[in-house]
Amino acid sequence: MRKICLLLVLCLCLSACSAFAEETAEVSALLEQAQAALEAGNYETAVPLIQKAADQGNATGQLWLGNCYLAGLGIQQDDKEAVKNYQLAADQGNIPACYYLGLCFKNGWGAEQDSKKAGEYFQFAADQGIDAAQYELGAMYHLGNGVEQDYEKAFHYYSLAAAQDHPEALTSVGYLYDQGLGTEQNIDEMLKYYNRAAEYGEPMALFNLGCCYRDGKGVEQDYEKMLEYFRLAVEKENANAQFNLGFAYYFGQGVDQDYDEAFRFYQLAADQGFAVAMFAVGDCYYLGNGVGKDLRAAAEWYQKSLDAGYEPDETDQAHLKDVLGDDYMQK
């Protein structure tokens, strides 16, 4: 089940709705009771109150009801009902509802996936200062998803969200400074944004800082710091960090070489569909490092990595040929 932080939604919603200032006394009372129940985690109590407000055509109630349906909190999870209620609220100009509609169209939750519609709803919410929508719009321009790829626009929208301390946006601004995309490369700025994001525990920022200490990028090379940041990111289940921590154990990078630990972290990343980690798991089975030698298991993991888009180098290709034989060579 997808996770929705309703307390965050409440903050988003209340800031846009002036705390029910324009509601009728009856609806205002319903929403205040619902808010108290939501904050206490009493979703079964909150939902009927929210439903009553929504049934009276209240946009805030419709938004909150959509969130409950989307997350399945206090009510049967139903993406289509979520979209229905978001649309009712958005038609009344409710800004957070537009953001959530954008998410639904982006991901195909309760509606046919439609990047163009997602972008339109994100744009409306972003223009009204919703940081999460600014971040999503930045990501669309960054990746060219539903819009023409434009790094300058990506940097612009990421920066708007980062100015509001949106953790993922802070990381993304740091990355664009790192790569010199949409802005001039600036390693000092990169580190500033990564560190700000890391203060919020943002997994990719933690991983990226680990890479900086590994490579001596903008900081003095420090494997101890590298491992510290990788482990913090692993606690957040970041697949990049899991693989790279496995790599450190496999080759004794800042730690004593330990194939068992290497295999454990490789497997964690592989289980998340991380292609290079899948190949590394295959290699462990092929070589018998950290796990018993098993050519059948090696073949399975090698094939999974290829299916996931992994592009093997010359050494990898030799292993593939040895294990998969003509089946690999014909692909």
C-alpha positions in Angstrom: 0.0 0.0 0.0 1.4 3.4 -0.9 2.2 5.5 2.0 0.6 9.0 2.4 1.5 11.2 5.3 -1.8 12.7 6.2 -0.3 15.1 8.7 1.8 16.6 5.9 -1.3 16.7 3.8 -3.1 18.6 6.5 -0.3 21.2 6.7 -0.5 21.5 2.9 -4.2 21.8 3.0 -4.6 24.1 5.9 -2.1 26.6 4.6 -4.0 26.8 1.4 -7.5 27.0 3.0 -6.8 29.5 5.7 -7.9 27.0 8.4 -11.5 26.9 7.3 -12.0 30.6 7.5 -14.5 30.7 4.6 -16.4 27.5 5.7 -19.8 27.4 7.2 -19.9 26.9 11.0 -21.2 23.4 10.6 -18.6 22.3 8.0 -15.8 24.1 10.0 -16.8 22.1 13.1 -16.7 18.9 11.1 -13.3 19.6 9.7 -11.9 20.6 13.0 -13.1 17.4 14.6 -11.7 15.4 11.7 -8.4 17.2 11.9 -8.1 16.3 15.6 -8.9 12.6 14.8 -6.5 12.5 11.9 -3.7 13.9 14.0 -4.4 11.3 16.6 -4.4 8.5 14.0 -8.1 7.8 14.5 -8.9 7.4 10.9 -12.2 5.4 11.4 -13.5 8.4 13.4 -12.2 11.0 11.0 -13.6 9.5 7.7 -17.3 9.9 8.5 -16.8 13.5 9.5 -14.8 14.1 6.4 -17.5 12.4 4.3 -20.2 14.7 5.7 -18.1 17.8 4.8 -17.5 16.4 1.3 -21.1 15.6 0.8 -21.9 19.2 1.4 -19.7 20.2 -1.5 -16.8 21.3 0.7 -13.5 21.2 -1.2 -11.3 20.6 1.8 -13.5 17.6 2.8 -13.3 16.3 -0.8 -9.5 16.6 -0.7 -9.1 14.9 2.6 -11.6 12.1 1.5 -9.5 11.6 -1.6 -6.4 11.3 0.6 -8.1 8.7 2.7 -9.2 6.7 -0.3 -5.7 6.9 -1.9 -4.0 5.7 1.3 -6.7 3.3 2.4 -6.9 4.9 5.8 -10.1 4.5 7.7 -11.8 3.4 4.5 -11.3 0.8 1.7 -8.5 1.8 -0.5 -9.9 3.0 -3.9 -7.8 5.0 -6.4 -10.9 5.8 -8.5 -12.8 7.3 -5.6 -9.7 9.2 -4.7 -9.5 10.7 -8.2 -13.2 11.5 -8.1 -12.9 13.5 -4.9 -9.7 15.2 -6.0 -11.5 16.3 -9.2 -14.4 17.7 -7.3 -12.1 19.7 -5.0 -9.9 20.8 -7.9 -12.9 22.0 -9.9 -13.4 24.4 -7.0 -9.9 25.7 -7.2 -8.4 23.6 -4.4 -4.7 23.8 -5.0 -3.5 20.7 -3.0 -6.2 18.6 -4.9 -4.6 19.7 -8.1 -1.2 18.5 -6.9 -2.7 15.1 -6.0 -4.5 14.8 -9.3 -1.2 15.4 -10.9 0.2 12.5 -9.0 -2.7 10.3 -10.0 -2.3 11.1 -13.7 1.5 10.7 -13.4 1.3 7.3 -11.9 -1.9 6.0 -13.4 -3.6 5.8 -10.0 -7.4 5.6 -10.6 -7.1 7.2 -14.0 -5.3 6.4 -17.3 -1.7 7.5 -17.1 -1.4 10.9 -18.8 1.9 12.9 -18.4 0.3 15.9 -20.1 -2.5 16.2 -17.7 -0.2 15.5 -14.8 2.0 18.4 -15.9 -1.0 20.7 -16.2 -2.1 20.0 -12.7 1.4 20.2 -11.3 1.9 23.5 -13.1 -1.2 25.0 -11.5 -0.2 23.9 -8.0 3.4 24.9 -8.6 2.3 28.4 -9.6 0.5 28.7 -6.3 3.7 27.8 -4.4 3.1 24.1 -3.6 6.7 22.9 -3.1 5.8 19.2 -3.9 4.3 20.3 -7.2 7.3 22.4 -8.0 9.5 19.4 -7.4 7.4 17.2 -9.6 7.4 19.7 -12.4 11.2 20.0 -12.1 11.5 16.3 -12.4 9.4 16.3 -15.5 11.7 18.8 -17.2 14.8 17.0 -15.8 13.8 13.7 -17.4 11.8 14.9 -20.3 8.8 13.1 -19.1 5.7 14.5 -20.8 7.5 17.7 -21.7 10.6 18.6 -23.8 13.7 18.0 -21.6 14.9 21.4 -20.3 17.5 21.5 -17.6 17.2 25.2 -17.0 13.5 24.8 -16.3 14.3 21.8 -14.2 16.8 23.8 -12.2 14.2 26.7 -11.9 11.4 24.5 -10.4 13.7 22.4 -8.3 15.1 25.7 -6.8 11.7 27.0 -6.0 10.9 23.8 -4.1 14.4 23.8 -2.5 13.8 27.3 -1.2 11.0 25.8 0.9 13.3 23.0 2.1 11.7 20.2 0.1 14.3 17.4 0.7 14.2 15.7 -2.7 14.4 19.1 -4.4 17.4 20.1 -2.4 19.1 16.9 -3.5 18.1 17.5 -7.1 19.5 21.1 -7.1 22.7 19.7 -5.7 22.9 17.1 -8.5 22.4 19.7 -11.2 25.2 21.8 -9.7 27.3 18.7 -9.6 26.7 17.9 -13.3 26.5 21.5 -14.5 23.0 20.9 -16.0 20.8 24.0 -16.3 23.4 26.0 -14.3 27.1 26.3 -14.1 28.9 23.5 -12.3 29.6 24.5 -8.7 30.9 21.9 -6.3 30.6 24.1 -3.3 26.9 24.7 -4.1 26.5 21.0 -4.7 27.8 20.2 -1.2 25.7 22.9 0.4 22.5 21.5 -1.1 23.4 17.9 -0.4 24.1 18.7 3.2 20.9 20.6 3.6 19.0 17.6 2.2 20.9 15.2 4.4 19.8 17.1 7.5 16.3 15.9 6.6 17.5 12.3 6.1 17.0 12.4 2.3 18.4 9.0 1.1 19.9 10.1 -2.2 21.6 13.1 -0.6 23.1 10.8 2.0 24.3 8.4 -0.7 25.7 11.3 -2.8 27.6 12.6 0.1 29.1 9.2 0.6 30.2 9.2 -3.0 31.8 12.6 -2.5 33.9 11.4 0.5 34.8 8.2 -1.5 36.0 10.2 -4.5 37.3 13.2 -2.7 34.9 15.4 -4.6 34.8 18.8 -2.9 36.0 17.3 0.3 39.0 15.4 1.5 38.8 11.7 0.6 37.6 9.9 3.7 36.4 6.2 3.6 35.2 6.4 7.1 32.8 9.2 6.2 31.9 7.4 3.0 30.8 4.4 5.0 28.9 6.5 7.5 26.8 8.1 4.8 26.3 4.9 2.9 25.0 3.2 6.1 22.6 6.1 6.8 21.3 5.8 3.3 21.0 2.0 3.7 18.8 2.6 6.7 16.5 4.4 4.3 16.6 1.3 2.0 18.4 3.2 -0.7 19.4 0.7 -3.4 22.4 2.7 -4.6 23.8 2.8 -1.1 23.1 -0.9 -0.6 25.0 -1.8 -3.7 27.9 0.5 -3.0 28.2 -0.7 0.6 28.3 -4.2 -0.8 31.0 -3.1 -3.2 33.1 -1.6 -0.3 32.9 -4.9 1.6 33.7 -6.9 -1.6 36.9 -5.1 -2.4 37.9 -4.0 1.2 37.3 -0.3 0.5 37.6 1.3 3.9 36.6 -2.0 5.7 38.1 -5.4 6.0 37.1 -7.5 2.9 34.0 -9.5 3.8 32.3 -11.4 1.0 29.4 -12.5 3.2 28.6 -8.8 4.0 29.1 -7.9 0.4 26.6 -10.5 -0.8 24.1 -9.4 1.9 24.1 -5.8 0.7 24.2 -6.8 -3.0 21.1 -9.0 -2.4 19.2 -6.1 -0.7 19.8 -3.9 -3.7 19.1 -6.7 -6.2 15.7 -7.4 -4.5 14.8 -3.8 -5.3 15.5 -4.4 -9.0 18.8 -2.6 -9.1 20.3 -4.0 -12.3 24.1 -3.8 -11.5 23.4 -5.4 -8.0 21.6 -8.2 -9.8 24.7 -8.9 -11.8 26.9 -8.6 -8.7 24.7 -11.3 -7.0 25.2 -13.4 -10.1 28.9 -13.0 -9.9 28.9 -14.0 -6.2 27.1 -17.3 -7.2 29.5 -17.7 -10.2 32.6 -17.3 -8.1 31.3 -18.7 -4.8 32.1 -15.5 -2.9 29.8 -14.9 0.1 27.5 -17.7 -1.0 27.9 -21.3 -2.2 29.0 -21.6 -5.9 25.8 -22.2 -7.9 26.0 -21.7 -11.7 22.2 -22.1 -12.1 21.6 -19.3 -9.6 24.3 -17.2 -11.3 22.6 -17.7 -14.7 19.2 -16.6 -13.2 20.7 -13.4 -11.7 22.7 -12.6 -14.8 19.6 -12.9 -16.9 17.6 -10.7 -14.5 20.3 -8.0 -14.7 20.3 -8.1 -18.5 16.5 -7.9 -18.6 16.7 -4.9 -16.2 18.9 -3.1 -18.7 22.4 -3.8 -17.3 25.2 -3.3 -19.9 28.1 -5.7 -19.1 31.7 -4.7 -19.7 34.3 -7.0 -21.1 35.0 -8.9 -17.9 31.3 -9.3 -17.3 30.8 -10.5 -20.8 33.3 -13.3 -20.2 31.3 -14.5 -17.2 28.1 -14.3 -19.1 29.5 -16.3 -22.0 30.8 -18.9 -19.5 27.5 -19.3 -17.7 24.9 -18.5 -20.4 26.9 -19.7 -23.4 25.3 -19.4 -26.8 22.0 -18.2 -25.3 23.8 -15.0 -24.3 25.9 -14.7 -27.4 22.8 -14.8 -29.6 21.2 -11.8 -27.9 
